[in-house]
Amino acid sequence: MAKEVKIYDAIEYIGEWWVVGEEDKKVYGVLKCSKEKQIRLEITGDLLSDSTLMKSNADVKFPIVLGDGYNGVITLLFCNGSWSGVRHDLSSGSAKKIVTMVFEFVIFGEHYESIEDIKFPEFIVEFSNLKYWMDRAPVTVKVFEKLALEEHSVYDFNVRIEQYGLKIKSAYSINDVSEEYETAGIRYTYYLLFEPDEPQSLEWYLNVVNKFKQFLTIYTDSLTYILFLQGINHERSKYISICNVPFPDYKKETRSRWNDFIISINNMSDNITEILNKWYALDHEDILYTYIGNIPSDRKTIQERFLGYARVIESLHRLQESGVKTTFIDPIEYNKIITKIMNSFKEDMNNDLWNKVNESLKHANEYGFQRRIKDVLKALPQDIEKRVCYGMKPSKYADVVRINRDYYTHFFAKPDNLLNDYEMIAMNFSLKLICFWMISRKIGISDENLIGAMLHRGRWLDTLDFYSGRFR
């Protein structure tokens, strides 16, 4: 079995490389994978080499390149670009052509001659924040007269996602790391197994894995990274490591804030199957990415974060379940009225102006942003609503949010109650909790479990109380 290779391992492999159908035209090269180099292949050959790889340029992009630099089997997928140069050896007077290519994926442990051939019956994935969501170490080390491991009961979930015909299972491994340190020690690693009803493509797996990555990012309140991907080939008893391009901003430890918005599996275990099925059925990734984009504290200004939370709240309110009113009158009846009104003076108005008025009226039946904020606040438990509003009446709170949102999106005259920086930080914390609550309720996390997480984890409610009364 080939050695496991993780996405953020810095590796370098020397070997021979070729494109499918040119096994007799192999060229020498070095594959380098790291956060800095990404997935980069540098090949060297004669200036007159007839290898297609040596003739590559920026306009030639190979879907597959094969290599023998790692146990005889490497597959590189999707060349994103290449550049070339010439290296001169002054002592011998010879010259070699150098071609450098960058790829989206590298597969260690198997050769694939077409994209369609890349299918796996199972996938193993390690995520950076999974241990925080699992919330408990499965074992601890006890050292008395001899080294002993004490096992703990942990929640072991096995969930079927009906929409994808997929089972997701949790598991963990334990490694003795005593040799790395001066004292006895073990390292445990949680990972997930993705088991579809039938073998699936790499693209399919990446889609379902990324959706779970988003889930972990939101419920550990920290950017989650995929650390390890491994496909299983049962027929050949192979475990095949797959690496995508490493993210340059990856940090080994990604959680350190004392007020993190965390909900672990312990607060979801009662209905984890329902929660994950609703999560995978949630199609509006643009909304989720807006919320996730606000999680890192060093990437946006406080005003940008404020506008992001405002967009999430407005968008989620539009996605209410059927029967929840979000318009003043029935949309069908409203469209009849607008059509009648616009047709009554179409002949008397400039065509461009008529089109502008018609487009504006299409959305006039929808609740305004301030009304949406008030509706969202009403849906919160009463005690949470009071704390989120920082002592203000819900109508006043909604007015403050709406006025500041309008100012930063349209730059009207500066309002009297424009939030200062300190107040904006406090408002962002409040709006984040509202967004978090709305997303959680939409996928089936109960009010009881949300409140339980707030009381058990971090200092969410204490932070709200701290900021309360500090608004003008």
N, C-alpha and C positions, 0 to 999 in steps of 0.2 A: 504494500500500500504506500502511495506517495505521501511525503511529509505534508502536514497541514500548513497552509500559508494563509495568514490573516491580511486583511486589507491594508492595515497600517504598519505591517512589517516592512522594513527597508531591506530590499533584496536585490541581488545582482546575479544574473546567470549568463554564462558564456556558452555558445553552441552554434549550430548551423540552422539556417532559416530558409524557407521557401514558400511559394504559393501553391495551391492545389494544382496538380498536374505537372509540376516542375520538380519532381523529386530528384531528377538528375542535374539540377541547376542550383544546388544549395549554395548559400553564401555564409560567410562567417559574420557573427555579430554578438552584441551584448544587450541583454534585456535588463533594464533598471526600473524598479518600482519603488516609489516613496512619495511622501507628501510634496517634496520639492520637485522631483523628476516626473511625478505622475506615473503613467505606464509608457515607457519610452524605449524603443528599439533602435539601436545604432548598428548598421551593418557596413561592412567594408568589402570591397571587391575591385577587380580590375576595371580600368576605364572602359574597356571594350566588352565587359561581361554581357552575356546574352540573357541573364536572369531578369525577369520582369521586375523584381524588387529593386534592382540596381538602376532600372530605367524610370523609376517612380519620380513623380514631381508633385507639386502642390495640388494639381488637378486630378491626380490618380489616387483613389482611395480604395483599399482592399477590404472586402468584408471579412476575409479570413487569411491569416498567415500562420503557418505551422513551424514548430521548432523542436529541437531535441536537446535543449539546454537544461532540462529538469527531468531526470529519470527517463529521458527519451521522449517525453510527451508534454508539449505546450501548445495551446491554441490561443492566438491573439485575435480579438474580434473588433471590427469596425474601426478602421484607420481614419482618424479625424483630420489628418494633414501630414505633410512631409516636406523636408527641405534637404538639399544636397550641397556638397562641397568637395574639394579635392585636397588630399593630404600629400605633401611632397616629402620624400626622403632625400635630403641633400647629399648624404654620404654615398647612396647607391644610384642616385639620379632617377629613381623610379617614382611613380605617383599612383595613388589609390583613390578611388571614389568613395566618399562617405555619404550614406543616406540615413537620415534620422526620421523616424515615424512615431507618432503618438496614437494610442489606441484607447477605446472605451473600456474594454474588458480583457482580462487574461485568465485562461483556464489551465490549471495545473493538474496533470494526471491523466489526460486523455486527448486524442486527436479527433477533431470533427472537420469533415470536409465540406459540410454545408450547414447553414443556420437551421434548416429544418430538422437536422439530425440531433440537435441539442435539446434533449428532453430528459426529464428526471421523474422517477416515481415518488421521491421524497426530497426534502430540502431541510438542512440544518442551518439555523441562523443564531448568531450571538449579537446582542444589542448592548450598547454602552450603558444604558440606564435600566436594564431589565432587573438587576438585583435590587434596585431601590423600589421598583414596583412590586416585586415579590416580597420585599419587606422583612425577610428574616433569613439569617444564615442557616443552611441545612445542617451544618456540623460545627462544632468547636473543638479545639485541641485541649486536652488535659494532660499535664505532665506530672506524674508522681514518681513511682519507682520505674515506670515505663511509659512510653508515649501511648496515649489512648484517644480515640475520637468519640465524642458524644454526639449522637444524631438527634435532630430536633424535628418535630412535626411541621411540615410546611404545606401550603396549599398547592396541590398538584392538579392543575386544571386540564381538561380535555374537552375542547369545544368544537362543535361542528358548525361551519358557516354554510348554510344551505344555499345561498346565492352562488357560491363558488364550488360547491361539492367538495368541501375542504375540511379536514380536521387540523386543529392547532393544538399541540400538546406541549406542556412544559416539562423540562428535565434539567438535571444538573450533573456536572462532573466534579471530581475531587482530585487534586494533584498534590503530592508531597513536595514542598518547596524548601525543605530543611537545608538542603545543600546551598541554597542561595543566601541563607542568613546564618548567623551564629547560633541561633536557637531553633528549636523544633517549630515547624509551622506547616500549614496546609493552605491551599488556595482553592476556593470553590468557584465554579462558573455556571450561571444559569444560561440556558439556551432554549430555543423553541424548535419543534419539529413541525413542518408543514407537509401534510399528507393528503394530496388530492385523490379523488376516486380513480383517476387514470393519469398516466404520465403527462406532464405539462412542459411547455417551453420555458426557456430562461426568461423571456419577456413576461410571461404569465406570473412566474414566481416573483419577479422583481416588483410587479404591481401589487400583489397581495402582501409582500414583505414591507414595501414602502408604506402601505396603509397602516400596518401595525406600528411601524416606526413613528408615524404621525401621532398615533394613539399614545404611545409611550412618551413622546415629547410633551404632549399636553398634560398628561397625568403624572409626570415627574417634574413638570415645569422646568425642563432643561432640554436643550437640543440633544436629540438622540442620534447616535451614529451606528451604522451597521459595521460591526467589527470583523465578522467572519461569515462567509457563505460557503456551503458545501452541498453539492448534489450527490445523490447516492445512485450507483449503478449496481443493482442487485445481481444482474445476470453475470457480471464480471467481478463481483465482490470488490467494487472500487468505490472509494470516497474521493470526490473530485472537488478540489478547492477552486473557488471563483473569486476574483478580485475585480472590483470596479475602480474608477479613478478616485483616489483618496481625496477627501475634503481638506483643503489646506488649513482650515480653522479648527480642525479636530484637536481636542484636549483630552488627555486621559481621564482626568477628573472633571466632570461637568456640572456637579451640584455642590453648592457651598452656601447658598443664601438661607438665612434663618427663617424667612417668611415665604418659602416656596409653597406654591399651590399644588400639593401632592395628594393624590388619592390612590392608595395602594390596592392590591387585589383583595386585601382583607375587608375593604369597604365596598367591594363589588361581588364578593363570592356568592352571595345569595342568588344573584341573577346574572352571572357573568356570561352565560350563553346568550341571553337576550341582549345584553349590552354590546357584545362583540358583533352579533348579527345586525343590530341596528347601526353600529359603527360602519361596518362594511357596506351597508345599504345607503349610507350617507354620501351622496354624489357631489356635493358642493365643496370641492377641495379648495376653490379660490377663497372661500370664507375661512376655512381652517388655516390656510397658509397665511392669511392676513393676521390671524391671532398668533400663530406660531412665529411669525416675523417679529412680533413684539416681545417674545420671551427673552432673547439676549438683551442685557441691559446696556450694552455699549455700542449698539448699531444704529440707533435712531435717536433723534431729539425727543424731548418729552412731548412737544407739540405733535410730532409725527406719530408717536405712540397713541396719543389722545385721539387723533383722527382715525387711526387704525381700529381702535376699540369702538368708536362711534359707527364706523362702517360695518363691523361685525354685528353689533346690536341691531342696526337697521335691517341688514340682510337676513339675519336669523328670524327677526319678527315677521318678515314677509313670507317665511317658510313655515308658518303656523299650520297645525293640523286642520283638516277640513272641519268647518263648524265654528272656528275661531274668527271673529270678525276683524278684518284689517282694512276695510273700506267703508265709506260713509253709506253707500247704498249698494244694492246688488250690481256687480260689474256688468252683467248682460243688460240690465235696465239703463245703467249709466251710458253704455255705448250707444244705445238707441237714442238717448237724449242728446249726446254730443253730435251724433250724425245728423240729427234733425236741426240742431242749432247751426252747425258749420255749413250745411247745405243751404240754409236760409239766406246767407249773405256771400256765398261763394262768388257770384257774378260781380259783386260790388267791391271786392277787395283784391289788392295786388297778390299775385299767385304765391310769391315767396313769403309774404306776410301771412297769408292764409295757411300755408304749410307749417309755419312756425307756431301759430296759434293752435292749430290742430294737434301738433305734437305735444305742446304744453298741456293741453286739456286732457290728453290721454291719461296722464298720471294725477290729475287733480282730484280724482275720487279716492286715492290712497291716503291713509292717515299720514299726517305730517310727522317729522322726526320727533318733535316734542311729545305728541300724543303717543307715539310708539314707546318712548322712554317711560311715560306714566303707566302704560299697559304692562310693560315688563316689570316695573316695580311692584305693581299690584299682584303679580304672579309669585313674588317672593314670599317666604314666611314672614310674618309681621315683624319679628325681632330682627331678622336679617335686613328687611327693608329699612327699618329705622336706622340701623348702623350704617348701611350703605349710603344713605342720604345725609350722613354727617349732621344730624340734628335739624336739617331743613325739611320742610314739607315736600312731599313728592312733586307737587306742581312747581315749587321753587327750584328744586334740584333739576328737574327736566328743563326748566327755563334756562338755568345757568349752562347746562350742557349744550343745549340748542344754540344759544347765543354765541358761545365760544366756538362751536363747530362751524357755524355760519361765517364767523369772522375769519377763521383760518382757511376756509375753502373759497370765500368770495372777497375777502379783504375789504369789507365795508368800513364805515367809520368806526373807530375804536370804541367799543362799548364801555359803559361805566363799570360793569362787573366782569371785565376781562380778568381771567385767573392769572395771578403771579406765578412764578416758578414753583414756589413751595406748594401753593394750592393746586397747581397742575399735577405735581407728583402725587398728591393725595387723591385727586380726582381720578388719575390713571389707575391707582390701586382699587378704587371703588368700581370703576368701569370694567377692570379686568375681572373682578369677582363676578360681576353681572354676566359678562361673556362666558366665563367658566361655568357658571350656573346654567345658562341657557344651553350650552353645548351638552353639558352633562345630563340635563333633564331630557333633551331631545333623544339621547341614546339609551334612556331608561334607568339612569342612576337616580335613586329616590331622594326626596328632600331629607329624609331621616339619615341616610348614609352620607349625604353631603354635609349636613350639620355635624354628624359624628366625626367626619374627617376634619372639619374645622376646629372642633374642640380637642381632637387628639393630636393633630399635626400642626407644627409651626405656631405662628401667632397671628393668624389672619384677623380674628375678631379683636384681639388686642391692638393690632395696627389700625383697624377702623376706629376703635375707641380713642386711640392716640390722636388721630387727625381730626376727630369730631370737635366742632366748635371753633375751628381755626379759620373758617371762611368769613369773609367780610359780610 
